[in-house]
Amino acid sequence: MGAEAEAMNKIVREHYPVERLPEDLRRGLPPGKTVTVTVEEEAPPSRETLIALLERARKGDPIPDDPVERIRALRDDD
């Protein structure tokens, strides 16, 4: 997994027109300007990380109340 995990895809576009960005990325940027866009592939979490997350979730406190009871109370509140 060594070298394979380190080789990730990365795309960099300099002087990219703000107008060509998707709306959610364009929001708050002044029209007529250019930006540098960097897109990097995210590495999936390692097996060790996933195991640690599962162990932490198992040790966590259970939900303090019953969701079904909560829904019934909200429904019957009328």
PLY file of the C-alpha trace (Angstrom):
ply
format ascii 1.0
element vertex 78
property float x
property float y
property float z
element edge 77
property int vertex1
property int vertex2
end_header
0.00 0.00 0.00
3.00 2.35 0.58
3.74 4.11 -2.73
0.22 3.50 -4.01
-1.33 5.36 -1.06
0.97 8.33 -1.60
0.24 8.74 -5.32
-2.90 10.86 -5.41
-4.37 12.83 -8.27
-4.09 16.60 -8.18
-5.30 19.19 -10.68
-4.25 22.86 -10.48
-5.71 25.58 -12.68
-4.22 29.04 -12.28
-5.90 32.22 -13.54
-9.27 30.45 -13.74
-12.16 32.90 -14.39
-14.54 33.23 -11.44
-17.48 33.20 -13.88
-16.65 29.62 -14.90
-16.81 28.27 -11.34
-19.91 26.42 -10.16
-22.33 28.73 -8.36
-21.57 27.39 -4.87
-17.84 28.07 -5.33
-18.41 31.40 -7.07
-20.47 32.81 -4.18
-18.64 35.66 -2.45
-15.99 36.09 -5.14
-15.93 39.23 -7.27
-16.89 38.75 -10.93
-14.22 39.56 -13.48
-11.42 38.18 -11.31
-9.39 35.00 -11.64
-8.57 32.39 -9.02
-6.35 29.36 -8.58
-8.37 26.15 -8.35
-6.77 23.08 -6.77
-8.57 19.75 -6.80
-7.06 16.84 -4.91
-8.33 13.32 -4.61
-8.98 12.41 -1.01
-7.35 9.25 0.25
-9.76 6.78 1.81
-9.30 6.27 5.55
-6.88 3.53 6.50
-8.04 0.26 7.99
-6.55 1.31 11.33
-8.49 4.57 11.30
-11.76 2.79 10.54
-11.17 0.27 13.34
-10.39 3.09 15.80
-13.61 4.90 14.82
-15.66 1.74 15.28
-14.11 1.07 18.69
-14.78 4.64 19.81
-18.40 4.38 18.63
-18.89 1.12 20.52
-17.57 2.67 23.74
-19.78 5.74 23.40
-22.86 6.34 25.49
-26.11 5.06 24.05
-28.78 7.52 22.95
-30.35 8.75 26.20
-33.95 8.45 25.04
-36.02 6.29 22.76
-36.58 7.94 19.36
-39.91 6.15 18.93
-41.16 7.60 22.24
-40.02 11.06 21.15
-41.91 10.79 17.85
-45.05 9.53 19.59
-44.87 12.41 22.08
-44.55 14.92 19.25
-47.37 13.32 17.31
-49.69 13.11 20.32
-48.87 16.65 21.46
-51.63 18.11 19.27
0 1
1 2
2 3
3 4
4 5
5 6
6 7
7 8
8 9
9 10
10 11
11 12
12 13
13 14
14 15
15 16
16 17
17 18
18 19
19 20
20 21
21 22
22 23
23 24
24 25
25 26
26 27
27 28
28 29
29 30
30 31
31 32
32 33
33 34
34 35
35 36
36 37
37 38
38 39
39 40
40 41
41 42
42 43
43 44
44 45
45 46
46 47
47 48
48 49
49 50
50 51
51 52
52 53
53 54
54 55
55 56
56 57
57 58
58 59
59 60
60 61
61 62
62 63
63 64
64 65
65 66
66 67
67 68
68 69
69 70
70 71
71 72
72 73
73 74
74 75
75 76
76 77
